[in-house]
Amino acid sequence: MALTDAITAMNFDDLIEFDKDARLVRKKLFQSDIVVCELVCYEPGQFTKFHVHPNQDEIFFCMDGEGVITFAEAEDMPIRKGSVVFVPKGTEHGVNTLDGRRLVVVFTKGPGLPNPRKTMEGAANG
């Protein structure tokens, strides 16, 4: 995906899709040198393992379903439609679904790309 450099609008309802055979469905929505924004759709049992962004704050918006943002060194935070969770840079965290429930989250993290001329495919996840 190239850098987003113009006013852009999307409808989340048009983007949501699930795949029981895949690990999860993840779509890059916007990216710049300031912010990255993605949509992630989880089937029951799918998750994002613990990871850390050493230089990026991250905000999770729960668009639908229920799940939990898990933390290595803090209390886990249950989320449901309408929840917003801020995760400071350097915080080890993950995302899990609840038994039998789908989960749709949008996250933003920033700063965005370390070099604004690189695309997301060429940049390290961070």
N, CA, C and O atoms as a GROMACS GRO file, in nm:
protein
  504
    1MET      N    1   0.084  -0.118   0.000
    1MET     CA    2   0.000   0.000   0.000
    1MET      C    3   0.088   0.124   0.000
    1MET      O    4   0.184   0.134   0.077
    2ALA      N    5   0.056   0.216  -0.086
    2ALA     CA    6   0.130   0.342  -0.092
    2ALA      C    7   0.088   0.434   0.022
    2ALA      O    8  -0.013   0.409   0.088
    3LEU      N    9   0.165   0.538   0.042
    3LEU     CA   10   0.130   0.635   0.144
    3LEU      C   11  -0.003   0.703   0.110
    3LEU      O   12  -0.032   0.729  -0.006
    4THR      N   13  -0.081   0.731   0.213
    4THR     CA   14  -0.205   0.805   0.195
    4THR      C   15  -0.169   0.953   0.200
    4THR      O   16  -0.120   1.002   0.302
    5ASP      N   17  -0.192   1.024   0.089
    5ASP     CA   18  -0.153   1.164   0.085
    5ASP      C   19  -0.267   1.255   0.040
    5ASP      O   20  -0.244   1.370   0.001
    6ALA      N   21  -0.390   1.203   0.046
    6ALA     CA   22  -0.507   1.283   0.010
    6ALA      C   23  -0.619   1.252   0.109
    6ALA      O   24  -0.617   1.149   0.176
    7ILE      N   25  -0.716   1.340   0.118
    7ILE     CA   26  -0.832   1.314   0.202
    7ILE      C   27  -0.897   1.186   0.153
    7ILE      O   28  -0.926   1.172   0.034
    8THR      N   29  -0.920   1.093   0.243
    8THR     CA   30  -0.972   0.961   0.206
    8THR      C   31  -1.080   0.920   0.304
    8THR      O   32  -1.069   0.944   0.424
    9ALA      N   33  -1.187   0.859   0.253
    9ALA     CA   34  -1.296   0.811   0.338
    9ALA      C   35  -1.328   0.666   0.303
    9ALA      O   36  -1.320   0.626   0.187
   10MET      N   37  -1.365   0.590   0.403
   10MET     CA   38  -1.405   0.450   0.385
   10MET      C   39  -1.522   0.421   0.478
   10MET      O   40  -1.543   0.491   0.576
   11ASN      N   41  -1.597   0.317   0.444
   11ASN     CA   42  -1.705   0.270   0.531
   11ASN      C   43  -1.664   0.136   0.588
   11ASN      O   44  -1.642   0.040   0.514
   12PHE      N   45  -1.653   0.127   0.720
   12PHE     CA   46  -1.608   0.003   0.783
   12PHE      C   47  -1.697  -0.115   0.746
   12PHE      O   48  -1.646  -0.226   0.728
   13ASP      N   49  -1.828  -0.093   0.734
   13ASP     CA   50  -1.919  -0.203   0.701
   13ASP      C   51  -1.883  -0.267   0.568
   13ASP      O   52  -1.905  -0.387   0.548
   14ASP      N   53  -1.827  -0.190   0.476
   14ASP     CA   54  -1.787  -0.243   0.345
   14ASP      C   55  -1.655  -0.320   0.352
   14ASP      O   56  -1.623  -0.395   0.260
   15LEU      N   57  -1.579  -0.303   0.458
   15LEU     CA   58  -1.446  -0.362   0.469
   15LEU      C   59  -1.440  -0.488   0.555
   15LEU      O   60  -1.346  -0.567   0.543
   16ILE      N   61  -1.538  -0.505   0.641
   16ILE     CA   62  -1.536  -0.618   0.735
   16ILE      C   63  -1.556  -0.749   0.662
   16ILE      O   64  -1.651  -0.765   0.585
   17GLU      N   65  -1.465  -0.844   0.687
   17GLU     CA   66  -1.479  -0.980   0.634
   17GLU      C   67  -1.405  -1.074   0.726
   17GLU      O   68  -1.309  -1.036   0.794
   18PHE      N   69  -1.449  -1.198   0.728
   18PHE     CA   70  -1.391  -1.299   0.816
   18PHE      C   71  -1.346  -1.418   0.733
   18PHE      O   72  -1.401  -1.444   0.626
   19ASP      N   73  -1.247  -1.491   0.784
   19ASP     CA   74  -1.197  -1.612   0.718
   19ASP      C   75  -1.162  -1.712   0.826
   19ASP      O   76  -1.062  -1.697   0.896
   20LYS      N   77  -1.244  -1.816   0.839
   20LYS     CA   78  -1.221  -1.916   0.943
   20LYS      C   79  -1.092  -1.994   0.919
   20LYS      O   80  -1.035  -2.049   1.014
   21ASP      N   81  -1.045  -2.000   0.795
   21ASP     CA   82  -0.925  -2.077   0.763
   21ASP      C   83  -0.797  -1.996   0.780
   21ASP      O   84  -0.688  -2.052   0.792
   22ALA      N   85  -0.810  -1.864   0.781
   22ALA     CA   86  -0.692  -1.778   0.794
   22ALA      C   87  -0.666  -1.747   0.941
   22ALA      O   88  -0.753  -1.769   1.026
   23ARG      N   89  -0.547  -1.698   0.971
   23ARG     CA   90  -0.516  -1.658   1.108
   23ARG      C   91  -0.609  -1.545   1.150
   23ARG      O   92  -0.664  -1.548   1.259
   24LEU      N   93  -0.626  -1.448   1.065
   24LEU     CA   94  -0.721  -1.338   1.084
   24LEU      C   95  -0.720  -1.256   0.955
   24LEU      O   96  -0.630  -1.272   0.872
   25VAL      N   97  -0.817  -1.169   0.939
   25VAL     CA   98  -0.821  -1.081   0.822
   25VAL      C   99  -0.774  -0.943   0.868
   25VAL      O  100  -0.829  -0.885   0.961
   26ARG      N  101  -0.670  -0.892   0.802
   26ARG     CA  102  -0.609  -0.764   0.839
   26ARG      C  103  -0.598  -0.677   0.715
   26ARG      O  104  -0.544  -0.720   0.613
   27LYS      N  105  -0.652  -0.554   0.724
   27LYS     CA  106  -0.651  -0.464   0.609
   27LYS      C  107  -0.588  -0.330   0.648
   27LYS      O  108  -0.625  -0.269   0.748
   28LYS      N  109  -0.492  -0.288   0.567
   28LYS     CA  110  -0.430  -0.157   0.587
   28LYS      C  111  -0.522  -0.051   0.529
   28LYS      O  112  -0.558  -0.057   0.412
   29LEU      N  113  -0.560   0.046   0.612
   29LEU     CA  114  -0.653   0.150   0.567
   29LEU      C  115  -0.581   0.276   0.524
   29LEU      O  116  -0.604   0.326   0.413
   30PHE      N  117  -0.495   0.329   0.609
   30PHE     CA  118  -0.422   0.452   0.582
   30PHE      C  119  -0.281   0.439   0.639
   30PHE      O  120  -0.259   0.365   0.734
   31GLN      N  121  -0.188   0.511   0.579
   31GLN     CA  122  -0.053   0.515   0.635
   31GLN      C  123   0.017   0.641   0.589
   31GLN      O  124   0.003   0.686   0.476
   32SER      N  125   0.093   0.697   0.681
   32SER     CA  126   0.174   0.816   0.652
   32SER      C  127   0.296   0.811   0.742
   32SER      O  128   0.317   0.714   0.814
   33ASP      N  129   0.375   0.916   0.738
   33ASP     CA  130   0.489   0.921   0.829
   33ASP      C  131   0.444   0.952   0.972
   33ASP      O  132   0.524   0.940   1.065
   34ILE      N  133   0.318   0.993   0.990
   34ILE     CA  134   0.265   1.028   1.122
   34ILE      C  135   0.184   0.915   1.184
   34ILE      O  136   0.193   0.893   1.305
   35VAL      N  137   0.106   0.843   1.104
   35VAL     CA  138   0.013   0.744   1.160
   35VAL      C  139  -0.008   0.628   1.063
   35VAL      O  140   0.001   0.643   0.941
   36VAL      N  141  -0.036   0.512   1.120
   36VAL     CA  142  -0.077   0.392   1.046
   36VAL      C  143  -0.213   0.352   1.101
   36VAL      O  144  -0.233   0.357   1.222
   37CYS      N  145  -0.305   0.311   1.015
   37CYS     CA  146  -0.438   0.269   1.059
   37CYS      C  147  -0.476   0.140   0.987
   37CYS      O  148  -0.468   0.132   0.865
   38GLU      N  149  -0.518   0.039   1.064
   38GLU     CA  150  -0.555  -0.090   1.007
   38GLU      C  151  -0.683  -0.142   1.070
   38GLU      O  152  -0.717  -0.106   1.183
   39LEU      N  153  -0.753  -0.227   0.996
   39LEU     CA  154  -0.872  -0.298   1.042
   39LEU      C  155  -0.836  -0.444   1.057
   39LEU      O  156  -0.772  -0.502   0.969
   40VAL      N  157  -0.875  -0.506   1.169
   40VAL     CA  158  -0.847  -0.648   1.191
   40VAL      C  159  -0.977  -0.717   1.231
   40VAL      O  160  -1.047  -0.672   1.321
   41CYS      N  161  -1.009  -0.827   1.162
   41CYS     CA  162  -1.131  -0.905   1.187
   41CYS      C  163  -1.090  -1.043   1.237
   41CYS      O  164  -1.023  -1.118   1.167
   42TYR      N  165  -1.133  -1.077   1.358
   42TYR     CA  166  -1.098  -1.203   1.423
   42TYR      C  167  -1.219  -1.295   1.429
   42TYR      O  168  -1.327  -1.254   1.471
   43GLU      N  169  -1.200  -1.418   1.389
   43GLU     CA  170  -1.298  -1.524   1.414
   43GLU      C  171  -1.274  -1.574   1.556
   43GLU      O  172  -1.167  -1.552   1.612
   44PRO      N  173  -1.373  -1.642   1.618
   44PRO     CA  174  -1.351  -1.700   1.750
   44PRO      C  175  -1.224  -1.786   1.752
   44PRO      O  176  -1.203  -1.868   1.662
   45GLY      N  177  -1.142  -1.768   1.853
   45GLY     CA  178  -1.018  -1.845   1.866
   45GLY      C  179  -0.897  -1.781   1.801
   45GLY      O  180  -0.784  -1.821   1.831
   46GLN      N  181  -0.916  -1.685   1.713
   46GLN     CA  182  -0.803  -1.617   1.651
   46GLN      C  183  -0.751  -1.508   1.745
   46GLN      O  184  -0.825  -1.457   1.828
   47PHE      N  185  -0.624  -1.473   1.731
   47PHE     CA  186  -0.562  -1.378   1.823
   47PHE      C  187  -0.440  -1.314   1.760
   47PHE      O  188  -0.390  -1.360   1.658
   48THR      N  189  -0.394  -1.208   1.823
   48THR     CA  190  -0.264  -1.148   1.791
   48THR      C  191  -0.175  -1.172   1.911
   48THR      O  192  -0.207  -1.130   2.023
   49LYS      N  193  -0.062  -1.240   1.889
   49LYS     CA  194   0.027  -1.275   2.001
   49LYS      C  195   0.091  -1.150   2.062
   49LYS      O  196   0.090  -1.042   2.004
   50PHE      N  197   0.147  -1.170   2.182
   50PHE     CA  198   0.216  -1.061   2.249
   50PHE      C  199   0.324  -1.002   2.158
   50PHE      O  200   0.399  -1.075   2.093
   51HIS      N  201   0.330  -0.871   2.156
   51HIS     CA  202   0.432  -0.798   2.081
   51HIS      C  203   0.447  -0.660   2.144
   51HIS      O  204   0.368  -0.621   2.230
   52VAL      N  205   0.547  -0.588   2.099
   52VAL     CA  206   0.571  -0.454   2.154
   52VAL      C  207   0.611  -0.360   2.040
   52VAL      O  208   0.680  -0.401   1.946
   53HIS      N  209   0.568  -0.236   2.049
   53HIS     CA  210   0.608  -0.131   1.956
   53HIS      C  211   0.697  -0.035   2.035
   53HIS      O  212   0.645   0.049   2.109
   54PRO      N  213   0.829  -0.044   2.021
   54PRO     CA  214   0.918   0.036   2.105
   54PRO      C  215   0.904   0.186   2.083
   54PRO      O  216   0.932   0.265   2.173
   55ASN      N  217   0.860   0.227   1.963
   55ASN     CA  218   0.856   0.370   1.932
   55ASN      C  219   0.718   0.421   1.891
   55ASN      O  220   0.705   0.533   1.842
   56GLN      N  221   0.614   0.339   1.911
   56GLN     CA  222   0.481   0.379   1.866
   56GLN      C  223   0.376   0.361   1.976
   56GLN      O  224   0.367   0.254   2.037
   57ASP      N  225   0.298   0.466   2.001
   57ASP     CA  226   0.177   0.453   2.080
   57ASP      C  227   0.071   0.390   1.990
   57ASP      O  228   0.077   0.405   1.867
   58GLU      N  229  -0.025   0.319   2.049
   58GLU     CA  230  -0.129   0.253   1.970
   58GLU      C  231  -0.264   0.274   2.036
   58GLU      O  232  -0.277   0.269   2.159
   59ILE      N  233  -0.365   0.297   1.954
   59ILE     CA  234  -0.502   0.312   2.002
   59ILE      C  235  -0.588   0.208   1.932
   59ILE      O  236  -0.588   0.200   1.809
   60PHE      N  237  -0.662   0.130   2.010
   60PHE     CA  238  -0.754   0.030   1.958
   60PHE      C  239  -0.897   0.081   1.971
   60PHE      O  240  -0.936   0.132   2.076
   61PHE      N  241  -0.975   0.068   1.864
   61PHE     CA  242  -1.118   0.099   1.864
   61PHE      C  243  -1.192  -0.031   1.835
   61PHE      O  244  -1.169  -0.091   1.730
   62CYS      N  245  -1.278  -0.076   1.924
   62CYS     CA  246  -1.356  -0.197   1.900
   62CYS      C  247  -1.480  -0.158   1.820
   62CYS      O  248  -1.567  -0.087   1.870
   63MET      N  249  -1.488  -0.205   1.697
   63MET     CA  250  -1.599  -0.171   1.608
   63MET      C  251  -1.716  -0.266   1.624
   63MET      O  252  -1.832  -0.228   1.604
   64ASP      N  253  -1.687  -0.393   1.662
   64ASP     CA  254  -1.793  -0.492   1.677
   64ASP      C  255  -1.739  -0.611   1.755
   64ASP      O  256  -1.618  -0.636   1.756
   65GLY      N  257  -1.828  -0.683   1.818
   65GLY     CA  258  -1.791  -0.804   1.890
   65GLY      C  259  -1.737  -0.776   2.029
   65GLY      O  260  -1.755  -0.667   2.085
   66GLU      N  261  -1.671  -0.878   2.083
   66GLU     CA  262  -1.611  -0.868   2.217
   66GLU      C  263  -1.478  -0.941   2.217
   66GLU      O  264  -1.460  -1.040   2.146
   67GLY      N  265  -1.386  -0.892   2.298
   67GLY     CA  266  -1.255  -0.954   2.310
   67GLY      C  267  -1.182  -0.897   2.429
   67GLY      O  268  -1.243  -0.841   2.521
   68VAL      N  269  -1.051  -0.910   2.426
   68VAL     CA  270  -0.969  -0.858   2.536
   68VAL      C  271  -0.833  -0.815   2.481
   68VAL      O  272  -0.771  -0.886   2.402
   69ILE      N  273  -0.788  -0.698   2.525
   69ILE     CA  274  -0.650  -0.656   2.499
   69ILE      C  275  -0.570  -0.710   2.617
   69ILE      O  276  -0.597  -0.675   2.732
   70THR      N  277  -0.472  -0.794   2.588
   70THR     CA  278  -0.393  -0.858   2.694
   70THR      C  279  -0.260  -0.786   2.710
   70THR      O  280  -0.204  -0.732   2.615
   71PHE      N  281  -0.211  -0.787   2.834
   71PHE     CA  282  -0.085  -0.719   2.865
   71PHE      C  283   0.005  -0.812   2.945
   71PHE      O  284  -0.043  -0.889   3.028
   72ALA      N  285   0.135  -0.804   2.919
   72ALA     CA  286   0.231  -0.886   2.992
   72ALA      C  287   0.248  -0.837   3.135
   72ALA      O  288   0.268  -0.917   3.226
   73GLU      N  289   0.240  -0.706   3.155
   73GLU     CA  290   0.269  -0.651   3.288
   73GLU      C  291   0.160  -0.557   3.338
   73GLU      O  292   0.188  -0.467   3.417
   74ALA      N  293   0.037  -0.577   3.293
   74ALA     CA  294  -0.076  -0.496   3.340
   74ALA      C  295  -0.202  -0.582   3.332
   74ALA      O  296  -0.202  -0.689   3.271
   75GLU      N  297  -0.307  -0.534   3.393
   75GLU     CA  298  -0.433  -0.607   3.391
   75GLU      C  299  -0.493  -0.605   3.251
   75GLU      O  300  -0.496  -0.501   3.185
   76ASP      N  301  -0.542  -0.722   3.205
   76ASP     CA  302  -0.605  -0.730   3.074
   76ASP      C  303  -0.729  -0.640   3.071
   76ASP      O  304  -0.793  -0.617   3.174
   77MET      N  305  -0.762  -0.589   2.950
   77MET     CA  306  -0.876  -0.498   2.936
   77MET      C  307  -0.979  -0.558   2.843
   77MET      O  308  -0.955  -0.568   2.722
   78PRO      N  309  -1.094  -0.599   2.896
   78PRO     CA  310  -1.202  -0.647   2.809
   78PRO      C  311  -1.250  -0.533   2.719
   78PRO      O  312  -1.256  -0.417   2.761
   79ILE      N  313  -1.283  -0.568   2.594
   79ILE     CA  314  -1.336  -0.468   2.502
   79ILE      C  315  -1.464  -0.521   2.439
   79ILE      O  316  -1.484  -0.642   2.426
   80ARG      N  317  -1.549  -0.429   2.400
   80ARG     CA  318  -1.672  -0.460   2.328
   80ARG      C  319  -1.701  -0.343   2.236
   80ARG      O  320  -1.633  -0.240   2.242
   81LYS      N  321  -1.800  -0.357   2.150
   81LYS     CA  322  -1.833  -0.251   2.055
   81LYS      C  323  -1.839  -0.117   2.126
   81LYS      O  324  -1.910  -0.100   2.225
   82GLY      N  325  -1.762  -0.021   2.074
   82GLY     CA  326  -1.757   0.112   2.132
   82GLY      C  327  -1.639   0.138   2.223
   82GLY      O  328  -1.613   0.253   2.258
   83SER      N  329  -1.566   0.033   2.262
   83SER     CA  330  -1.450   0.050   2.351
   83SER      C  331  -1.332   0.113   2.277
   83SER      O  332  -1.312   0.091   2.158
   84VAL      N  333  -1.254   0.192   2.351
   84VAL     CA  334  -1.130   0.250   2.300
   84VAL      C  335  -1.023   0.224   2.405
   84VAL      O  336  -1.045   0.248   2.524
   85VAL      N  337  -0.906   0.175   2.362
   85VAL     CA  338  -0.796   0.145   2.454
   85VAL      C  339  -0.668   0.209   2.400
   85VAL      O  340  -0.634   0.191   2.283
   86PHE      N  341  -0.598   0.282   2.486
   86PHE     CA  342  -0.469   0.342   2.452
   86PHE      C  343  -0.358   0.255   2.509
   86PHE      O  344  -0.361   0.219   2.627
   87VAL      N  345  -0.260   0.220   2.425
   87VAL     CA  346  -0.145   0.139   2.468
   87VAL      C  347  -0.018   0.221   2.441
   87VAL      O  348   0.016   0.245   2.325
   88PRO      N  349   0.052   0.264   2.547
   88PRO     CA  350   0.173   0.344   2.527
   88PRO      C  351   0.286   0.263   2.462
   88PRO      O  352   0.292   0.141   2.475
   89LYS      N  353   0.372   0.333   2.392
   89LYS     CA  354   0.488   0.267   2.330
   89LYS      C  355   0.564   0.189   2.437
   89LYS      O  356   0.568   0.228   2.554
   90GLY      N  357   0.625   0.077   2.395
   90GLY     CA  358   0.703  -0.004   2.487
   90GLY      C  359   0.623  -0.100   2.572
   90GLY      O  360   0.680  -0.171   2.655
   91THR      N  361   0.490  -0.104   2.555
   91THR     CA  362   0.403  -0.191   2.636
   91THR      C  363   0.376  -0.321   2.561
   91THR      O  364   0.322  -0.319   2.450
   92GLU      N  365   0.415  -0.434   2.620
   92GLU     CA  366   0.390  -0.563   2.557
   92GLU      C  367   0.241  -0.595   2.566
   92GLU      O  368   0.183  -0.592   2.675
   93HIS      N  369   0.179  -0.626   2.450
   93HIS     CA  370   0.035  -0.647   2.447
   93HIS      C  371  -0.004  -0.744   2.335
   93HIS      O  372   0.076  -0.775   2.247
   94GLY      N  373  -0.127  -0.791   2.341
   94GLY     CA  374  -0.183  -0.878   2.239
   94GLY      C  375  -0.334  -0.857   2.234
   94GLY      O  376  -0.388  -0.777   2.310
   95VAL      N  377  -0.400  -0.931   2.144
   95VAL     CA  378  -0.546  -0.923   2.131
   95VAL      C  379  -0.600  -1.064   2.124
   95VAL      O  380  -0.548  -1.148   2.051
   96ASN      N  381  -0.706  -1.090   2.201
   96ASN     CA  382  -0.772  -1.221   2.200
   96ASN      C  383  -0.922  -1.204   2.184
   96ASN      O  384  -0.980  -1.105   2.228
   97THR      N  385  -0.984  -1.303   2.121
   97THR     CA  386  -1.130  -1.308   2.115
   97THR      C  387  -1.181  -1.375   2.242
   97THR      O  388  -1.105  -1.439   2.314
   98LEU      N  389  -1.309  -1.360   2.267
   98LEU     CA  390  -1.374  -1.433   2.375
   98LEU      C  391  -1.440  -1.557   2.314
   98LEU      O  392  -1.468  -1.560   2.195
   99ASP      N  393  -1.463  -1.658   2.395
   99ASP     CA  394  -1.519  -1.785   2.348
   99ASP      C  395  -1.641  -1.763   2.258
   99ASP      O  396  -1.740  -1.703   2.298
  100GLY      N  397  -1.630  -1.813   2.135
  100GLY     CA  398  -1.742  -1.813   2.043
  100GLY      C  399  -1.781  -1.679   1.985
  100GLY      O  400  -1.886  -1.668   1.922
  101ARG      N  401  -1.699  -1.576   2.004
  101ARG     CA  402  -1.736  -1.442   1.957
  101ARG      C  403  -1.636  -1.388   1.855
  101ARG      O  404  -1.514  -1.404   1.870
  102ARG      N  405  -1.688  -1.325   1.753
  102ARG     CA  406  -1.605  -1.253   1.659
  102ARG      C  407  -1.564  -1.119   1.719
  102ARG      O  408  -1.625  -1.072   1.815
  103LEU      N  409  -1.460  -1.060   1.661
  103LEU     CA  410  -1.411  -0.930   1.708
  103LEU      C  411  -1.362  -0.850   1.588
  103LEU      O  412  -1.292  -0.903   1.502
  104VAL      N  413  -1.400  -0.723   1.583
  104VAL     CA  414  -1.351  -0.632   1.479
  104VAL      C  415  -1.290  -0.511   1.548
  104VAL      O  416  -1.358  -0.440   1.623
  105VAL      N  417  -1.161  -0.487   1.523
  105VAL     CA  418  -1.094  -0.370   1.580
  105VAL      C  419  -1.027  -0.289   1.470
  105VAL      O  420  -0.982  -0.343   1.369
  106VAL      N  421  -1.022  -0.160   1.494
  106VAL     CA  422  -0.941  -0.069   1.412
  106VAL      C  423  -0.834  -0.017   1.505
  106VAL      O  424  -0.863   0.025   1.617
  107PHE      N  425  -0.709  -0.019   1.460
  107PHE     CA  426  -0.605   0.040   1.542
  107PHE      C  427  -0.530   0.146   1.463
  107PHE      O  428  -0.516   0.138   1.341
  108THR      N  429  -0.484   0.244   1.537
  108THR     CA  430  -0.394   0.344   1.482
  108THR      C  431  -0.269   0.343   1.568
  108THR      O  432  -0.276   0.322   1.689
  109LYS      N  433  -0.156   0.365   1.505
  109LYS     CA  434  -0.032   0.376   1.581
  109LYS      C  435   0.055   0.481   1.515
  109LYS      O  436   0.052   0.501   1.394
  110GLY      N  437   0.131   0.547   1.598
  110GLY     CA  438   0.217   0.651   1.547
  110GLY      C  439   0.334   0.675   1.641
  110GLY      O  440   0.322   0.646   1.760
  111PRO      N  441   0.444   0.726   1.593
  111PRO     CA  442   0.454   0.774   1.456
  111PRO      C  443   0.437   0.661   1.355
  111PRO      O  444   0.451   0.543   1.388
  112GLY      N  445   0.406   0.701   1.233
  112GLY     CA  446   0.380   0.605   1.126
  112GLY      C  447   0.507   0.544   1.071
  112GLY      O  448   0.586   0.485   1.145
  113LEU      N  449   0.526   0.559   0.944
  113LEU     CA  450   0.642   0.500   0.879
  113LEU      C  451   0.769   0.578   0.914
  113LEU      O  452   0.768   0.701   0.917
  114PRO      N  453   0.879   0.506   0.940
  114PRO     CA  454   1.003   0.575   0.974
  114PRO      C  455   1.057   0.660   0.859
  114PRO      O  456   1.122   0.761   0.882
  115ASN      N  457   1.030   0.618   0.736
  115ASN     CA  458   1.071   0.693   0.618
  115ASN      C  459   0.946   0.711   0.532
  115ASN      O  460   0.896   0.612   0.480
  116PRO      N  461   0.895   0.832   0.516
  116PRO     CA  462   0.769   0.851   0.445
  116PRO      C  463   0.769   0.805   0.301
  116PRO      O  464   0.662   0.795   0.240
  117ARG      N  465   0.885   0.776   0.244
  117ARG     CA  466   0.889   0.729   0.106
  117ARG      C  467   0.874   0.577   0.095
  117ARG      O  468   0.852   0.525  -0.014
  118LYS      N  469   0.885   0.506   0.206
  118LYS     CA  470   0.868   0.361   0.204
  118LYS      C  471   0.720   0.326   0.212
  118LYS      O  472   0.641   0.403   0.267
  119THR      N  473   0.684   0.212   0.158
  119THR     CA  474   0.548   0.163   0.175
  119THR      C  475   0.545   0.070   0.295
  119THR      O  476   0.649   0.030   0.346
  120MET      N  477   0.425   0.035   0.339
  120MET     CA  478   0.411  -0.053   0.455
  120MET      C  479   0.479  -0.187   0.430
  120MET      O  480   0.537  -0.245   0.521
  121GLU      N  481   0.472  -0.237   0.307
  121GLU     CA  482   0.534  -0.365   0.276
  121GLU      C  483   0.685  -0.360   0.294
  121GLU      O  484   0.748  -0.460   0.327
  122GLY      N  485   0.743  -0.241   0.273
  122GLY     CA  486   0.887  -0.227   0.283
  122GLY      C  487   0.936  -0.184   0.420
  122GLY      O  488   1.056  -0.188   0.448
  123ALA      N  489   0.844  -0.145   0.507
  123ALA     CA  490   0.882  -0.099   0.640
  123ALA      C  491   0.870  -0.213   0.740
  123ALA      O  492   0.787  -0.302   0.725
  124ALA      N  493   0.952  -0.209   0.841
  124ALA     CA  494   0.943  -0.309   0.947
  124ALA      C  495   0.819  -0.283   1.030
  124ALA      O  496   0.784  -0.168   1.056
  125ASN      N  497   0.751  -0.391   1.073
  125ASN     CA  498   0.638  -0.374   1.164
  125ASN      C  499   0.691  -0.319   1.294
  125ASN      O  500   0.789  -0.370   1.348
  126GLY      N  501   0.626  -0.217   1.344
  126GLY     CA  502   0.680  -0.161   1.465
  126GLY      C  503   0.581  -0.089   1.541
  126GLY      O  504   0.612  -0.036   1.648
   0.00000   0.00000   0.00000
